[in-house]
Amino acid sequence: MRFFSSALAIREQQLSLVSANIANRDTPNYKARDLEFNDVLTKLLKSDENNKNTIMGDIKFRGEITPKLDGNTVNDALETSKFSEYTTDYQMALEMLTTTRDSRLAAIRGK
């Protein structure tokens, strides 16, 4: 269950970051931010931690985006795509966590 709860926490943070990127698409000098899921999950599983402070330390600026004239690096098409991808990944992680929990509860109850 720890694996799925860690995955869910990372996906939640990714959605939060992408939402902030979209909200700040017109803010001068705003730099788009994101997390690399695999790197953060590996770090969480190795460190026996599962808190937002650990995840927050791995937030990175998107370097592959050419800034607009005002210095903003938010790309609307990329952020929309990432939001859709992260929403699907979040729902999948939530479903896996729920299924795992339910199957363990059923086993404990002898069903």
C-alpha positions as CSV (number, residue, x, y, z in Angstrom):
1,M,0.0,0.0,0.0
2,R,2.9,2.3,0.6
3,F,3.9,2.2,-3.1
4,F,0.4,3.3,-4.2
5,S,0.1,6.0,-1.4
6,S,3.4,7.4,-2.5
7,A,2.4,7.4,-6.1
8,L,-0.8,9.1,-5.2
9,A,1.0,11.8,-3.3
10,I,3.3,12.5,-6.2
11,R,0.5,12.6,-8.7
12,E,-1.4,15.0,-6.4
13,Q,1.6,17.3,-6.3
14,Q,2.1,17.1,-10.1
15,L,-1.6,18.1,-10.6
16,S,-1.1,21.0,-8.2
17,L,2.1,22.2,-10.1
18,V,0.5,22.0,-13.5
19,S,-2.6,23.8,-12.2
20,A,-0.3,26.6,-10.9
21,N,1.5,26.7,-14.3
22,I,-1.8,27.1,-16.1
23,A,-3.0,29.7,-13.7
24,N,0.2,31.7,-14.2
25,R,0.4,31.4,-18.0
26,D,0.2,35.2,-18.3
27,T,2.4,36.1,-15.3
28,P,5.7,37.8,-16.5
29,N,8.8,35.8,-15.6
30,Y,6.9,32.8,-14.2
31,K,8.8,29.6,-14.7
32,A,6.8,26.4,-15.3
33,R,7.5,23.7,-12.7
34,D,7.0,19.9,-12.6
35,L,8.2,16.7,-10.9
36,E,9.8,13.7,-12.5
37,F,7.6,10.9,-11.2
38,N,10.1,8.0,-11.4
39,D,12.9,9.9,-9.6
40,V,10.6,11.1,-6.8
41,L,9.0,7.7,-6.3
42,T,12.4,6.0,-6.1
43,K,13.6,8.5,-3.6
44,L,10.4,8.1,-1.4
45,L,10.6,4.3,-1.5
46,K,14.3,4.3,-0.6
47,S,14.0,6.9,2.2
48,D,11.0,5.4,4.0
49,E,9.4,8.8,3.9
50,N,6.1,9.8,2.4
51,N,5.5,13.4,3.1
52,K,5.1,16.5,1.0
53,N,8.4,18.0,2.2
54,T,10.3,15.2,0.5
55,I,8.3,15.7,-2.7
56,M,8.6,19.5,-2.6
57,G,12.4,19.2,-2.6
58,D,12.3,17.6,-6.1
59,I,10.3,20.3,-7.9
60,K,12.2,21.4,-11.0
61,F,11.7,24.1,-13.6
62,R,10.9,23.0,-17.1
63,G,14.1,23.7,-19.0
64,E,13.0,22.6,-22.4
65,I,10.6,25.5,-23.0
66,T,11.8,28.6,-24.8
67,P,10.6,31.6,-22.7
68,K,8.1,34.1,-24.2
69,L,9.2,37.7,-24.5
70,D,8.0,38.4,-21.0
71,G,10.2,35.5,-19.6
72,N,7.2,33.2,-18.9
73,T,7.9,29.5,-19.8
74,V,4.4,28.1,-19.6
75,N,3.4,26.4,-22.8
76,D,-0.5,26.1,-22.9
77,A,-0.6,23.0,-25.1
78,L,2.0,21.2,-23.0
79,E,0.3,22.1,-19.7
80,T,-3.1,21.0,-21.0
81,S,-1.6,17.7,-22.1
82,K,0.2,17.2,-18.8
83,F,-2.9,18.0,-16.8
84,S,-4.9,15.4,-18.7
85,E,-2.1,12.8,-18.3
86,Y,-1.6,13.5,-14.6
87,T,-5.4,13.4,-14.0
88,T,-5.5,9.9,-15.6
89,D,-2.5,8.8,-13.6
90,Y,-3.9,10.1,-10.4
91,Q,-7.2,8.3,-10.9
92,M,-5.3,5.1,-11.7
93,A,-3.2,5.4,-8.5
94,L,-6.3,6.1,-6.5
95,E,-8.1,3.1,-7.9
96,M,-5.0,0.8,-7.2
97,L,-4.8,2.1,-3.6
98,T,-8.5,1.5,-3.1
99,T,-8.5,-1.9,-4.6
100,T,-5.4,-2.9,-2.5
101,R,-7.1,-1.6,0.6
102,D,-10.4,-3.4,-0.1
103,S,-8.7,-6.7,-0.9
104,R,-6.7,-6.5,2.4
105,L,-9.8,-5.7,4.4
106,A,-11.6,-8.6,2.8
107,A,-8.7,-11.0,3.7
108,I,-8.7,-9.7,7.3
109,R,-12.5,-10.3,7.5
110,G,-12.1,-13.7,6.0
111,K,-14.1,-13.1,2.9
